[in-house]
Amino acid sequence: MKILVTGGAGYIGSHTVVELQNAGYDVVIIDNLSNSDASVLEGIEEITGKSPIFYNLDLCNKEDLNSCLQKERNIDAIIHFAAFKAVGESERLPMKYYNNNVVGMINLLDCIVKNELNNFVFSSSCTVYGEAEELPVTENSPMKKAESAYGFTKQIGERILSDVSKANNLKVISLRYFNPIGGHDTAIIGELPLGVPNNLVPFITQTAIGIREQLTIFGNDYDTPDGTNVRDYIHVVDLAKAHVKAVARLIEQKSKDNLEVFNLGTGVGNSVLEVVKTFEKVSGEKLNYKIGERRAGDVVSIYADTSKAGEVLGWRTERDLANALSTAWKWELALKDKKDKGNS
């Protein structure tokens, strides 16, 4: 079985490729390396003993994309990760997000339909729910107005997939992630942001190791127990394993509808300050942090009801916040060790 993974050199993509290859699938990666590094491919091979096929191309280049799909025949399913994903950046640069996330996906779907491929897993997000009225959110919770351009691209993506799947022989599973964190147990791959991190945990680990001078917590006056935002933090390996379940469901033709949606989280909400304190406990490091202004695009609180993924996909999380933060710290230490050896 051959699986095409767009954005497969990225954070969630690379961990998913590892789980796919460990499960016996052959993997073809498409990635333009705009927010990832080619060294990740070596890491995948080191962990699994197998190198995925790799194409360095941009989904916005439809001609190259179509050529790739015509060359790689007999693709059994596609997992679509390739997208920009920083909430704050999307508010500053909305056209960057609409061009990449929406136009890129339209190109991909156009090529998929032309090449008669029919199993598609979409990397969606809990941002589609906006500011939820009731917690935890279920897959039937209403989609409120997206609080960011990034969130809106995921809402648009799901709508496009709904329409295309009805009009064509396409089965889609949309996986709505909550907040992926952590790294592989081997510390060979992990979250590798280029430049200043946009996500909380890599900023925490980079501050702890001395790359960043200080962590800024964006607001402490929210209506939450300690005033900081609450999120559902899920270990990236747990998240990756859910994609293997989704692919199997599509290939085995078990889908009940053209488009199925599943929340992927732990079902537990943790505040930013709780994450900071838990990190300090598992790492033994004291973090230098300050309270700053609220950040545009951030919802107050959100966490998942994941019972549907448990019942239908047979998937549940296996790791907790402390484990996720411990593996993130192990990964940061491994990066420093690699850099120190390179400079010696």
ChimeraX attribute file (.defattr): number of C-alpha atoms within 10 A of each C-alpha:
attribute: neighborCount
match mode: 1-to-1
recipient: residues
	/A:1	11
	/A:2	18
	/A:3	22
	/A:4	24
	/A:5	25
	/A:6	24
	/A:7	27
	/A:8	30
	/A:9	31
	/A:10	29
	/A:11	23
	/A:12	21
	/A:13	24
	/A:14	26
	/A:15	25
	/A:16	26
	/A:17	32
	/A:18	28
	/A:19	21
	/A:20	22
	/A:21	22
	/A:22	15
	/A:23	11
	/A:24	10
	/A:25	17
	/A:26	19
	/A:27	24
	/A:28	22
	/A:29	24
	/A:30	24
	/A:31	25
	/A:32	20
	/A:33	16
	/A:34	14
	/A:35	17
	/A:36	19
	/A:37	15
	/A:38	14
	/A:39	10
	/A:40	20
	/A:41	21
	/A:42	15
	/A:43	20
	/A:44	23
	/A:45	15
	/A:46	15
	/A:47	17
	/A:48	15
	/A:49	13
	/A:50	16
	/A:51	18
	/A:52	22
	/A:53	13
	/A:54	17
	/A:55	15
	/A:56	14
	/A:57	17
	/A:58	19
	/A:59	25
	/A:60	18
	/A:61	13
	/A:62	18
	/A:63	11
	/A:64	15
	/A:65	21
	/A:66	19
	/A:67	11
	/A:68	16
	/A:69	18
	/A:70	15
	/A:71	9
	/A:72	13
	/A:73	11
	/A:74	13
	/A:75	20
	/A:76	19
	/A:77	24
	/A:78	24
	/A:79	27
	/A:80	21
	/A:81	24
	/A:82	27
	/A:83	25
	/A:84	19
	/A:85	19
	/A:86	16
	/A:87	22
	/A:88	18
	/A:89	18
	/A:90	22
	/A:91	17
	/A:92	13
	/A:93	12
	/A:94	17
	/A:95	12
	/A:96	15
	/A:97	25
	/A:98	19
	/A:99	15
	/A:100	18
	/A:101	23
	/A:102	20
	/A:103	18
	/A:104	21
	/A:105	22
	/A:106	19
	/A:107	17
	/A:108	22
	/A:109	19
	/A:110	15
	/A:111	20
	/A:112	20
	/A:113	15
	/A:114	12
	/A:115	15
	/A:116	13
	/A:117	20
	/A:118	19
	/A:119	25
	/A:120	27
	/A:121	23
	/A:122	23
	/A:123	21
	/A:124	26
	/A:125	21
	/A:126	26
	/A:127	29
	/A:128	26
	/A:129	25
	/A:130	23
	/A:131	18
	/A:132	21
	/A:133	13
	/A:134	12
	/A:135	14
	/A:136	17
	/A:137	19
	/A:138	18
	/A:139	19
	/A:140	9
	/A:141	14
	/A:142	15
	/A:143	15
	/A:144	14
	/A:145	15
	/A:146	20
	/A:147	19
	/A:148	23
	/A:149	25
	/A:150	29
	/A:151	25
	/A:152	22
	/A:153	28
	/A:154	24
	/A:155	22
	/A:156	16
	/A:157	21
	/A:158	21
	/A:159	12
	/A:160	15
	/A:161	23
	/A:162	18
	/A:163	12
	/A:164	20
	/A:165	21
	/A:166	13
	/A:167	10
	/A:168	12
	/A:169	14
	/A:170	20
	/A:171	25
	/A:172	28
	/A:173	26
	/A:174	23
	/A:175	22
	/A:176	22
	/A:177	20
	/A:178	23
	/A:179	22
	/A:180	23
	/A:181	25
	/A:182	29
	/A:183	28
	/A:184	21
	/A:185	16
	/A:186	14
	/A:187	19
	/A:188	17
	/A:189	27
	/A:190	30
	/A:191	24
	/A:192	18
	/A:193	16
	/A:194	11
	/A:195	7
	/A:196	11
	/A:197	16
	/A:198	15
	/A:199	17
	/A:200	16
	/A:201	24
	/A:202	23
	/A:203	19
	/A:204	27
	/A:205	24
	/A:206	20
	/A:207	19
	/A:208	24
	/A:209	16
	/A:210	12
	/A:211	13
	/A:212	15
	/A:213	13
	/A:214	16
	/A:215	20
	/A:216	15
	/A:217	19
	/A:218	17
	/A:219	16
	/A:220	18
	/A:221	15
	/A:222	15
	/A:223	12
	/A:224	13
	/A:225	12
	/A:226	14
	/A:227	15
	/A:228	23
	/A:229	26
	/A:230	24
	/A:231	23
	/A:232	23
	/A:233	28
	/A:234	25
	/A:235	26
	/A:236	27
	/A:237	24
	/A:238	23
	/A:239	25
	/A:240	20
	/A:241	20
	/A:242	24
	/A:243	24
	/A:244	21
	/A:245	16
	/A:246	30
	/A:247	22
	/A:248	15
	/A:249	16
	/A:250	20
	/A:251	16
	/A:252	9
	/A:253	11
	/A:254	12
	/A:255	16
	/A:256	9
	/A:257	12
	/A:258	19
	/A:259	20
	/A:260	16
	/A:261	20
	/A:262	24
	/A:263	25
	/A:264	32
	/A:265	27
	/A:266	24
	/A:267	22
	/A:268	17
	/A:269	19
	/A:270	19
	/A:271	20
	/A:272	21
	/A:273	16
	/A:274	16
	/A:275	20
	/A:276	19
	/A:277	14
	/A:278	17
	/A:279	26
	/A:280	17
	/A:281	14
	/A:282	15
	/A:283	17
	/A:284	10
	/A:285	14
	/A:286	13
	/A:287	19
	/A:288	14
	/A:289	15
	/A:290	11
	/A:291	13
	/A:292	12
	/A:293	11
	/A:294	15
	/A:295	13
	/A:296	15
	/A:297	19
	/A:298	17
	/A:299	19
	/A:300	18
	/A:301	23
	/A:302	26
	/A:303	26
	/A:304	24
	/A:305	19
	/A:306	21
	/A:307	18
	/A:308	16
	/A:309	21
	/A:310	16
	/A:311	10
	/A:312	14
	/A:313	18
	/A:314	12
	/A:315	21
	/A:316	18
	/A:317	19
	/A:318	11
	/A:319	14
	/A:320	13
	/A:321	20
	/A:322	17
	/A:323	19
	/A:324	26
	/A:325	28
	/A:326	20
	/A:327	22
	/A:328	29
	/A:329	26
	/A:330	21
	/A:331	25
	/A:332	22
	/A:333	16
	/A:334	17
	/A:335	17
	/A:336	14
	/A:337	12
	/A:338	11
	/A:339	11
	/A:340	10
	/A:341	9
	/A:342	8
	/A:343	7
	/A:344	5
